[in-house]
Amino acid sequence: MDVTLRVWRQAGPERPGHFKDYLARGISEEASFLEMLDAVNEKLQESGEDPIAFDHDCREGICGSCGLMINGQAHGPQLGTATCQLHMRKFQDGDQIVIEPWRASAFPVIKDLVVDRTAFDRIIEAGGYITAPTGSAPDANLIPVPKPAADAAFDAAACIGCGACVAACPNSAAQLFTAAKLVHLNLLPQGQPESNQRAVAMVETMEEFFGSCTNHGECESACPKGISIDNIALMNRDYMRAKVADLRLTGRR
Amino acid sequence: MNLNAKIPSGSIEDHWDNHRFGIRLVNPANKRKYTIIVVGTGLAGASAAATLAELGYNVKAFTFHDSARRAHSIAAQGGINAAKNYPNDGDSIFRLFYDTVKGGDYRSRESNVYRLAQVSNEIIDQATAQGVPFAREYGGLLDNRSFGGAQVSRTFYARGQTGQQLLLGAYQALARQVAAGTVELYTRTEMLDVVTHDGRAVGIVTRDLKTGDVESHSAHAVVLATGGYSNVYFLSTNAMACNVTAAWRAHRKGAYFANPCYTQIHPTCIPASDEFQSKLTLMSESLRNDGRIWIPLDPADSRAPNEIPEAERDYYLERKYPAFGNLVPRDVASRAAMRMIDANRGVGPLGNGVYLDFSDPIARLGADAIEARYGNLFEMYDRITDENPYKNPMRIYPAPHYTMGGLWVDYNLMSTVPGLYAIGEANFSDHGANRLGASALMQGLADGYFVIPYTIGDYLADYLNTDVMPTDHEAFKNAERGVRDHVERLMGINGTRTVDWFHRELGKIMIEQCGMARSAPGLEKALHEIPALKEEFQNDVKILGTADGLNQTLEKAGRVEDFFELAELMCRDALRREESAGGHFRVEHQTEEGEALRDDDNFSHVSAWEWHDSATPQTEHREDLHFEYVKLAQRSYK
């Protein structure tokens, strides 16, 4: 199949960007979207043009490195699918495909389609962990976890940290990412001792970098791992609870 | 050099305890006087960096990814072994040890493997305390499943994303230390050289992938946790960026490279659909718990799989290996599949697969139960192939997956360069000639959480109150110059062919001559072709753009260049090892039934190769392997 690409090119963080059109000819329908870009890049290099830079690694939809805005949709048209798992059979011969980087002020462009997502790491560093220094753990079966809680925690923990939720959000909010980690840990018995401080620290760090949630729900439909927007409600509950607990403590003083 | 593995004395159950008691410790107040570099933030690297920092050391951690959460450990699907014996089916530390040595075809160090089995239980405890959401029974306790090469259920799992969840646990522990200021984390930073002085490791040289800046970092010790080298085959299950560069540059600085020919081809991958494919996708071995592997009895049978009656199917693994059936180890399963495909008995449009069929378990347990176990894998298969595996059998094909070879290390996980350690897949230590499923996660985390944090103290104790070497020292300046010259040389070639073209060509040579089956004439041929291709690369590769910013082609060019040298060593090692063992199958050495035929009299050793210079082939050194607890036998899974 042949498709026309309209790709965002930007030589560096401080350089102006622009769209440029490329013709991708003779692409196999079995090819993945990134293999299509590989083929375009191979041709570009043969003709002496700098290849299109994009982040990618595992190509199995799990590492969270890849992420492209494809025709205005984060990760493209297929529901629950990261860019690397999207295949060209989802497109028609002759299609025009617009490819952009994630657009969010917290994710500055490094080059072409590559953005800097380290703000996500700051949120995890703020409290997205359970303090359990190596060696201090009790036998694993001393902490029974009800299966529904374990399963719900897992559903939240499936987040791959790709940033599609932020890119899809009109406010560039990172509620879904933050909630996924917070809820994973706060649902588990192991996460209880730090649940309040975790909620406050993660939410407030998130707000330093990202916009506010206004319940559009775009994040949920863009998420390649189907993380539920319900997690945001749980996060808000935990945040409120933590703040109230904090007030009570203050009142006691 | 005499390869001293520093195996402790006494009975094997006591080795680790005796060793921990015997080695020197660094007291808590002194730990903050040391700086340790950890390169790589996968399971081994992240767990090591976090734990060393918790102990009080200053840690500098490096990853070439944009975040410490992206390493390829994240893609491990099936599970992690431990000798908990929760299912009460007769497991024990000794049995896990025994299975692992046997699974490795008796080419690993008994003492290391025993330690691995001992700490396996602590890993499960640690991960659970971190909140890793392992699968659970309705009573809230942990669930297990079985894996290849074992007759007990000892594999803990988190759906089909065990690697992801364990890595996120380690990454979160690391993030906690980053926030505490005990770990300085460098992202999008690639290590390009190890710096040595007076024969010991004193730091590394890195390139900032965003700016191209070449920088030196100094430390009391350097830990490499930089993974394996399956991407030498171009098409493998590894992530696109996986490479041998850090280990290889260490090799060039004096670290011996052990058993490079021990590579693992994984039996359950999705067959390639066309020649443009960039990588192969693994489907977890856990699928073989329930899935049954078969091909039509009649190679010319063109009916859809569901229309082929039971009597006209050949469940060849169940037929040949009744005791283990579909759960034979990976090397055995892969070779059996490859033989069927080579005999033109393969299925699918390109004839390059065998069926992995779930219709029996779906009929027995229901589709919901199967979805709960393997849902994400089934979805992934559907997405890639556009076929529904609940309705049609999957098609699978063997693909390069894991490399048992790596930097030689002693019992302390130190390489032949004092102060330079290798952990996880980057070392050679625990899997012999074949790794069992669910053992990679176990080893990476054992090394990172429970081995290196103690063993490194024995070396560091000598350097109490000594400063790290200043980075303006000549040793660092020379190494930086070397890295800059190398980058400049690559940028200056300005040839006509792309880096990927060379990588693909190298992969073809390697999979053909040094893949699943190896022969002396084939390896000799490869040893002529690889240097020729490398020379062509050095004269004709084309790298556009500049070196002072993000340049993904330049990054890859350096990695492919190192793969050429590694490929040569793999072939030389495979040629020298005149036996078949595990993943290393020499066609000249097989039993009448086509199984791997070891030669214990002559090859019960580790081959560790010493680098001299680009013009001189490496020299082989041998570490003899002694088996006191495991009885050497022809591996039988019948």
Interface residues (C-beta under 8 A of the other chain):
Chain A: A11 G12 S28 E30 A31 S32 L34 E35 D38 A39 E42 Q45 E46 G48 E49 D50 P51 A53 D55 H56 D57 C58 R59 E60 G61 I62 C63 G64 S65 Q78 G80 T81 Q85 H87 R89 I110 K111 V114 D116 R117 T118 F120 D121 I124 E125 A126 G128 Y129 I130 T131 A132 P133 T134 G135 S136 A137 P138 D139 A140 N141 I143 P144 V145 P146 K147 A150 A153 F154 A157 A158 I160 G161 H184 L185 L188 Q190 G191
Chain B: S47 A50 T51 E54 H65 D66 S67 A68 R69 R70 A71 H72 I74 A75 K84 Y86 E122 I124 D125 Q126 A127 T128 A129 Q130 G131 P133 F134 A135 R136 E137 Y138 G139 G140 L141 L142 A158 R159 Q161 Q164 Q165 L168 Y171 Q172 A173 A175 R176 V178 A179 T187 K210 A239 M240 A241 S273 D274 F276 Q277 S278 K279 T281 L282 E379 M380 R383 I384 D386 Y449 F450 P453 T498 D500 W501 K542 L544 G545 G549 L550 Q552 T553
